Amino acid sequence: MQRRMVYMEMGHDRFQTIIDASKKASLRGDHLQAERLLKSSLKQAERDMAMFEYAIEELVENLAYVYESQGRTEEAQVLRDRLNRRETKL
């Protein structure tokens, strides 16, 4: 959990730096540079988000399997339902 928080903080700092740079470029009238910075950063943020979404899905599915292995089928089903709701929202 702590490693993830450090990564997220580093990611936030990186994105904030790009946002700041794009604002400065825009204020200078360099809208093309601002657009390039923001598009590039958006692509990276989407890749990062996809990685986290995949990890969450894998963790939930594995926990559901552990619950089923212990005969805790109701708890496993609750997790799978939760996972299905997440997938529907995405």
Backbone as CSV, one residue per row, in Angstrom:
resi,resn,N_x,N_y,N_z,CA_x,CA_y,CA_z,C_x,C_y,C_z
1,MET,0.828,-1.191,0.000,0.000,0.000,0.000,0.870,1.252,0.000
2,GLN,1.914,1.243,0.820,2.783,2.411,0.907,3.495,2.645,-0.428
3,ARG,3.932,1.584,-1.084,4.613,1.718,-2.371,3.678,2.353,-3.394
4,ARG,2.402,1.942,-3.376,1.429,2.504,-4.302,1.217,3.996,-4.044
5,MET,1.165,4.379,-2.771,0.966,5.786,-2.426,2.158,6.623,-2.895
6,VAL,3.362,6.101,-2.727,4.552,6.825,-3.183,4.493,6.989,-4.692
7,TYR,4.121,5.928,-5.399,4.014,5.994,-6.856,2.974,7.034,-7.262
8,MET,1.826,7.016,-6.587,0.764,7.950,-6.928,1.203,9.392,-6.661
9,GLU,1.932,9.610,-5.565,2.427,10.955,-5.274,3.429,11.393,-6.337
10,MET,4.307,10.473,-6.729,5.273,10.796,-7.776,4.542,11.105,-9.072
11,GLY,3.527,10.320,-9.382,2.741,10.546,-10.584,2.035,11.879,-10.531
12,HIS,1.478,12.212,-9.372,0.802,13.500,-9.227,1.769,14.641,-9.461
13,ASP,2.940,14.568,-8.872,3.956,15.611,-9.052,4.328,15.754,-10.526
14,ARG,4.502,14.621,-11.184,4.877,14.630,-12.606,3.777,15.291,-13.429
15,PHE,2.534,14.902,-13.161,1.432,15.480,-13.922,1.229,16.957,-13.590
16,GLN,1.412,17.313,-12.338,1.266,18.719,-11.958,2.324,19.573,-12.638
17,THR,3.527,19.031,-12.765,4.598,19.747,-13.465,4.207,19.983,-14.920
18,ILE,3.627,18.984,-15.546,3.207,19.113,-16.951,2.055,20.104,-17.069
19,ILE,1.118,20.041,-16.140,-0.004,20.984,-16.156,0.517,22.413,-16.026
20,ASP,1.432,22.617,-15.098,2.017,23.950,-14.905,2.730,24.412,-16.173
21,ALA,3.502,23.519,-16.783,4.238,23.866,-18.001,3.273,24.192,-19.141
22,SER,2.165,23.449,-19.220,1.198,23.711,-20.295,0.502,25.055,-20.088
23,LYS,0.239,25.415,-18.829,-0.367,26.723,-18.546,0.585,27.847,-18.951
24,LYS,1.864,27.675,-18.630,2.852,28.690,-18.993,2.962,28.823,-20.507
25,ALA,2.970,27.679,-21.191,3.043,27.706,-22.656,1.817,28.406,-23.235
26,SER,0.668,28.120,-22.679,-0.565,28.737,-23.151,-0.549,30.251,-22.924
27,LEU,-0.067,30.669,-21.755,0.026,32.100,-21.459,0.985,32.817,-22.408
28,ARG,2.009,32.088,-22.855,2.963,32.647,-23.825,2.363,32.678,-25.228
29,GLY,1.212,32.049,-25.374,0.596,31.970,-26.694,1.020,30.734,-27.460
30,ASP,1.790,29.851,-26.839,2.260,28.622,-27.483,1.253,27.502,-27.199
31,HIS,0.085,27.638,-27.802,-0.994,26.682,-27.550,-0.674,25.292,-28.104
32,LEU,0.077,25.239,-29.169,0.475,23.952,-29.740,1.322,23.156,-28.742
33,GLN,2.273,23.839,-28.095,3.106,23.168,-27.086,2.260,22.734,-25.893
34,ALA,1.341,23.587,-25.459,0.464,23.228,-24.343,-0.355,21.987,-24.692
35,GLU,-0.869,21.957,-25.906,-1.652,20.797,-26.350,-0.802,19.533,-26.372
36,ARG,0.407,19.628,-26.902,1.302,18.459,-26.954,1.590,17.917,-25.544
37,LEU,1.903,18.834,-24.636,2.191,18.415,-23.260,0.993,17.708,-22.631
38,LEU,-0.175,18.306,-22.781,-1.373,17.742,-22.150,-1.791,16.419,-22.786
39,LYS,-1.705,16.313,-24.109,-2.063,15.050,-24.772,-1.123,13.921,-24.349
40,SER,0.168,14.228,-24.297,1.148,13.224,-23.892,0.893,12.766,-22.458
41,SER,0.635,13.725,-21.595,0.379,13.407,-20.189,-0.912,12.618,-20.031
42,LEU,-1.919,12.972,-20.801,-3.188,12.250,-20.742,-3.009,10.792,-21.150
43,LYS,-2.251,10.557,-22.204,-1.990,9.173,-22.636,-1.316,8.376,-21.521
44,GLN,-0.325,8.998,-20.869,0.380,8.312,-19.784,-0.554,8.043,-18.610
45,ALA,-1.383,9.006,-18.261,-2.327,8.827,-17.156,-3.303,7.699,-17.460
46,GLU,-3.749,7.612,-18.702,-4.665,6.531,-19.093,-3.975,5.176,-19.006
47,ARG,-2.706,5.100,-19.399,-1.964,3.831,-19.270,-1.808,3.453,-17.796
48,ASP,-1.474,4.445,-16.970,-1.324,4.182,-15.539,-2.637,3.688,-14.939
49,MET,-3.733,4.336,-15.319,-5.030,3.959,-14.785,-5.393,2.529,-15.199
50,ALA,-5.101,2.189,-16.427,-5.386,0.835,-16.903,-4.599,-0.193,-16.107
51,MET,-3.347,0.139,-15.776,-2.514,-0.777,-14.989,-3.132,-0.998,-13.609
52,PHE,-3.578,0.090,-12.957,-4.186,-0.039,-11.641,-5.508,-0.790,-11.712
53,GLU,-6.305,-0.531,-12.739,-7.580,-1.232,-12.897,-7.343,-2.737,-13.038
54,TYR,-6.348,-3.113,-13.831,-6.035,-4.524,-14.023,-5.607,-5.158,-12.691
55,ALA,-4.773,-4.461,-11.932,-4.309,-4.982,-10.643,-5.480,-5.179,-9.688
56,ILE,-6.393,-4.234,-9.650,-7.565,-4.350,-8.776,-8.403,-5.548,-9.172
57,GLU,-8.634,-5.720,-10.457,-9.417,-6.868,-10.933,-8.765,-8.180,-10.524
58,GLU,-7.460,-8.279,-10.705,-6.741,-9.505,-10.351,-6.805,-9.774,-8.848
59,LEU,-6.635,-8.744,-8.044,-6.688,-8.913,-6.588,-8.075,-9.359,-6.134
60,VAL,-9.094,-8.733,-6.652,-10.466,-9.094,-6.269,-10.780,-10.520,-6.700
61,GLU,-10.406,-10.872,-7.916,-10.682,-12.229,-8.409,-9.940,-13.277,-7.585
62,ASN,-8.699,-13.002,-7.226,-7.935,-13.952,-6.420,-8.486,-14.071,-5.008
63,LEU,-8.928,-12.966,-4.433,-9.543,-13.026,-3.110,-10.845,-13.814,-3.161
64,ALA,-11.618,-13.639,-4.221,-12.853,-14.415,-4.381,-12.542,-15.911,-4.466
65,TYR,-11.475,-16.249,-5.168,-11.060,-17.653,-5.276,-10.689,-18.207,-3.899
66,VAL,-9.955,-17.425,-3.113,-9.577,-17.859,-1.765,-10.820,-18.085,-0.916
67,TYR,-11.773,-17.161,-1.001,-13.025,-17.327,-0.252,-13.747,-18.605,-0.672
68,GLU,-13.834,-18.848,-1.981,-14.498,-20.057,-2.464,-13.784,-21.306,-1.965
69,SER,-12.463,-21.274,-1.957,-11.678,-22.422,-1.491,-11.973,-22.751,-0.035
70,GLN,-12.395,-21.742,0.713,-12.720,-21.925,2.122,-14.209,-22.191,2.344
71,GLY,-14.962,-22.296,1.243,-16.395,-22.517,1.358,-17.178,-21.238,1.636
72,ARG,-16.552,-20.116,1.484,-17.197,-18.819,1.749,-17.751,-18.257,0.434
73,THR,-18.687,-19.020,-0.129,-19.195,-18.695,-1.469,-19.959,-17.380,-1.521
74,GLU,-20.663,-17.053,-0.459,-21.412,-15.782,-0.466,-20.455,-14.595,-0.530
75,GLU,-19.389,-14.659,0.240,-18.410,-13.568,0.218,-17.715,-13.487,-1.147
76,ALA,-17.447,-14.645,-1.715,-16.833,-14.672,-3.045,-17.766,-14.033,-4.069
77,GLN,-19.048,-14.338,-3.968,-20.012,-13.780,-4.913,-20.138,-12.265,-4.756
78,VAL,-20.089,-11.783,-3.516,-20.139,-10.335,-3.276,-18.970,-9.655,-3.997
79,LEU,-17.784,-10.246,-3.901,-16.613,-9.677,-4.578,-16.779,-9.712,-6.093
80,ARG,-17.267,-10.814,-6.609,-17.446,-10.915,-8.068,-18.507,-9.932,-8.557
81,ASP,-19.557,-9.753,-7.768,-20.581,-8.764,-8.123,-19.975,-7.363,-8.143
82,ARG,-19.140,-7.097,-7.153,-18.453,-5.805,-7.086,-17.580,-5.605,-8.317
83,LEU,-16.881,-6.650,-8.705,-16.031,-6.582,-9.887,-16.872,-6.347,-11.146
84,ASN,-17.996,-7.034,-11.241,-18.874,-6.860,-12.404,-19.421,-5.439,-12.478
85,ARG,-19.755,-4.851,-11.335,-20.241,-3.463,-11.324,-19.157,-2.508,-11.783
86,ARG,-17.906,-2.763,-11.370,-16.780,-1.913,-11.805,-16.618,-1.995,-13.305
87,GLU,-16.702,-3.213,-13.863,-16.527,-3.397,-15.291,-17.640,-2.718,-16.076
88,THR,-18.853,-2.729,-15.525,-19.968,-2.088,-16.193,-19.777,-0.580,-16.255
89,LYS,-19.214,0.002,-15.199,-18.975,1.451,-15.151,-17.878,1.865,-16.121
90,LEU,-16.908,0.976,-16.332,-15.797,1.309,-17.233,-16.257,1.150,-18.643
